[in-house]
């Protein structure tokens, strides 16, 4: 826009021709923003606020009277406040390069003054102290002209050809050389010791290697000897294991055979015995039931049954005499006696059965069964084979 002016970020805009600025300054200061300036009636100038540099090379004399050439660099700029801008603008606005020249001269004077109060040793060893004193003494003077110093660096100090600084450093150089020699000797000694230690380690390693090899060879020899003996021992051990296995197998076979016998012989025999016992009990129960039934209705039926069984009993008893070598001396009478004895055995059996069934022995009235038995006895006592009882000749029964 026509008449609107804006300063750069590192500039201060100075407007003259109107009302005065702060503190009666002949111009107004504008920074950081624009301003409308009437053309013709107002005049605008710009003052740099950027960093500047001044170099100082000054020959100074120390308190000892030794001349030193000191080289220093000063970094400075115009202060950011309005007062500093006004002071610098009034002095350097028309020729801003003069700021570096004037700053160099100011610092050269303060540098000579301060170095004159110090010794060469202090200047060389305490450069930071020298810079701080120069800054402190020049701060007020620089503020008057609107400048501030950011840093001061002493770059070099030279004594020319006097050799004072070199002589001053000679003891230190000697000490450093001596320390270097000592360090070198220590390093050499350490290296020698390291080499000797390495040689000892190598010798120890060789010795240990020889020992290990010897132990390894001895172990190999023992292993080979053990392997040579291991054949027969292993075979005997194997035969022992085979024998143990066979014994165990035989024991298991015996156990299996025992189980098989129990399953095939003992169990069936026990089953048969149990069957016979059960059948006998059942038969006895059947007989008891039949006997009870006969006693309940008529004893005649029981006697009839006994009579029916008596011939079979006598027959079985006579069968026992078959094939027996018996001599009957009294002929038919002896044979009759034998028959009577057989029938008597049948009666004894009959009497036992009766008692078991509850028939009293002293019953005066004989049953029809008993009469049949008496007739059977009479028949048994009759002559045998047409012979009467008067024949006493011997009779053989084979």
NORTADA-V620542 format. One record per helix or strand. SS is the DSSP state (hx for helix, st for strand). FROM is the first residue (numbers start at 0). TO is the last residue. If there is no record, write none. Layout:
((SS,FROM,TO) (SS,FROM,TO))
This chain:
((st,3,5) (st,10,15) (hx,21,23) (st,27,29) (st,33,35) (st,42,47) (st,51,60) (st,66,77) (hx,81,91) (hx,97,114) (hx,119,124) (hx,126,143) (st,146,157) (hx,163,296) (hx,298,320) (st,325,327) (hx,331,356) (hx,367,379) (st,394,396))
